[in-house]
Amino acid sequence: MRVYFKRGMVAAVLLTTTAQFAAAGVTAQDVWADWKGYMSSVGYDVTGNESQSGDTLTISDMTLSVTMPKIDGAITFTMNSLVFVGNGDGTVTVNMPSIMPVHISGKDGGEEMDVTVNYTQSGHSLNVSGDPGDINYDYSASQVGISLAAFNFEGQAMPPEMARFAMTLTNIKTKSNIKTGDVREYSQTVSIDSLTYDAAFDDPDSDDNGTFTGSLVDLTLVGKGVIPPNIDSDDFAAILDAGFAFDGTFEFASGNSSANAVGDGENFTMTTSSQGGHLGVAMSRQHLAYDFGQKGISVNVTTNQLPFPVLAEMSEIGFKIDMPIDVSDQEQEFAMAVRLGDFTTSDMIWGLFDPGAVLPRDPASLILDLTGKVKVLANLMDPEVIENLTGPPGEIHALTIKQILVSAAGAKLTGTGDFTFNNADLETFGGMPAPAGVMDLQLNGANGVMDKLIQMGLMAEAEAMPARMMMGLLAVPGEGEDSLVSKIEIGEDGSISANGQRIK
């Protein structure tokens, strides 16, 4: 279902943000022909009845469709009228209807499905300006909506109370620039005052049901990319090889969501809120990158499996990865980071295992920040290549640990490190490339935490003794009470030492 919906919305976005890829100042017929040629090059069939009157070209009964052989289906986007108006000053105004249906048909798991989604807009305008090969598009709308209009499954119409979905965006402003040559280069900025959604389902054959609502405020999108001609949208590896590239960042100022669901006799309620976040995505033949983060997160979960709500708050959460995907015998850089800042939960949760409040209830944090160098040996974007792999898809050659931080219950571990790897030696360390380098660690409060666990009865003194001995072997006292530091060195010959003392 997500695949069908996504392909239909691609058509809608293309129509509203880049309705023409020919230059303002040319005839309306030239604009329509260029736009139609572009859509055809990416796999869409475009039809419509053309009517010319002066500088105005009207396309009536227009359809934009694409077949989907893998699910024996198709997506069809229709417009009753699309009008290109030459303004006589080197600009073109594009008039679009207020309602544009997207019809999706196919098989989901072998079962017939037929869906109509309405794309609506009000207070909208699309103006085109610029020069041939360098076009500017200025789109705005007071409101844009996406809603489920009809849903037929196995020939049966689903009433609104059984399935509904609606999304509304307010005060949308989009500015796009398209440069046309051997490829199409584009840059775009988008601002949206608010986004709200409302979805629900009710299974007639069981008690399963659910409602889902939420909103985001002050959304922005900044992106740029390259679109090559005649791409096969079902072969992502080929798209990248042809030169496709994208780099964009989505941000929002605040958000919230609510979910209420019943499934298999269990009730589930969850509310969330956030003080803002971002999502960055970049992809090209050379690399693939994601950068996700949120701040000021609050989660409240209630279920009939627990007699009290589960509460959690975090000052920040984030994940970042930038990895090479281009096959090469040269070393390429990668980066990865994970952040979980100041995690706290309710006293009721703490009370389950620490009713006497023996452990410090300090916020917990986790940070892992890595960079390094790898060799990519297989095309990671080609499913067939990955499926037939007989060995690892790549080799790691260097790893820098820029930061490790783990803190919870009064203990804190920090560290940095720098290693290289010998991929010709897979025996010294049991099948992994042999590392060589140094890691510096500092641990504060570990003995205090073990003392408190013994006091709580969660750990016996005999169980704590091996851990204390291990810390004594690998670490030396640091500055301050209950502080340990350690320098772990791994030699190229496979030797391991801790603080200058060889342990292997």
C-alpha positions, 0 to 999 in steps of 0.5 A: 500500500505504501508503494502505491501511495508513494508513486501516486504522490510523486506524480502530484508533487511533480505537477505542483512543483515542476509543472513545466520544464521548458523555459518561460518565453517560449510558446505554451505548446513548447512548454507542454511538449517539453513537460510531456517529454520529461514525464515520458522519460521517467516512465509515465504515459501522458495523454490529453486533449489539446486546445490552443487559443492565442498564447493559451494552451488548454489540456483537457481530460489529462491523465498521467499513468504508470504501470506496476508489473510487479503488483499487476497494477497501475497508478493513474493521475487525472486532471479535468483541465490544465491551462498554460497562459503566456503572460506576454512578459516572458512569464507563464502562469499555470492554472491547475484544478482544485481537485486532482484524483489519484487512482491506484489499482493492483494486488496486495499480497494477491488480493485485489485492491482499488484506491482513490486518493484526492489531492486538493489545493486552494488559494494556489498559484504557479508562476514560471519565469527565467530563461531557456534552460534556466527556469524558476518556478514559484508555487504557493497555496493557502491549503493542500490536502491529501485524503482517502476518497474510496477504498475497495478491497476484493470488490467490497467498498470500505466505508469511511468508518472502516478506513480513513486518511487525511493530511492537510498542509497550510500556507505552502510556498515553494521556489524551484530552479531547473537547469536543463542540459544533458541532465536536469539539475534542480534546487528547491526551497519549501516552507509550510506553516503546519501539517496535520494528519488524521487516520483510522481503521476498524476491522469488521471481522474483529475488535481491532481498530485504531486512530492516529493523529498528529501535527508538525509546525513550521516545516522547511525543506531545502534540496538540490539534485540531478535527474538524468534522462530516460531512467528506469524507476524500478532499477535504483542502481541503474538510476544512480549509475545514470547520474541521479543525485539528491541532497535535502534537509527537512526540518520542523519546529515542533510536533506531536502525535497520538495513537489509540489502538486495540489489537488481539484484545490489548489496548494501547495508547501513546502520545508524543511531543517534540520541540523540533527535529530534522531529517537529512538525506543525500544519495548519489553513485558515490555515497548514501547519507542519513542524518536524523535528529529530534530534541525535547522528546516526550513519550507517554504509553498506556497499555492494559498489560501494565497498571501504570503509564510508561513515561520517557523524556529525552533532551535529544535523539539522533542518528547519522551515517554517511557511507560510500556505495561506489565500488572501488579498490581505493579506500573511501571515508565513512562516518556514523554517529548515535546520540541519546541525550538525558534520557529519564523515566518516571519514578514508577518505572524506577520503583519496579527494580529500585523501590528504595531509590538507592541508585542515583536517578540521573539522566542517562546518555549515550553517544557514539561518534565514529569515522573511518575508511573502507573499501567497497567491493560490491554494489550495495544498491543492487539487490541481485548483487547483494543476494548472490554475495559469497563474501563480505561486501567491503573491507574496513581499513581504518576506524577513529572513535571520536567519542564514546560516552555512556552515563547512567545511575551515577557511572560514566564511561568516556573514550577515544581511539584510533585503529587501522586494520590488516585485511590480509590477517584474518587469523590473529583475531578469529576471522576479523581483520587484525586491528592495530592502534590505541584506545583511551578510556576513563570510567567514573563511579563504577565501584559505587554502582556495584556497591549500590547493586549489592545493597539492593540485592541485585548483585552478590559480592562474589559476582562483583569481585571478578568485575573489580579484578578485571578493572584492576587489571585493565585500568589504573586510578585516575584523578578523583574518587572512584575514577579509573583510566586505561590506555589499551594498545594493540600492536601490529603483531597482535599483542595487547597491552593495558597502561604499558603492561602486556596482557596478550 
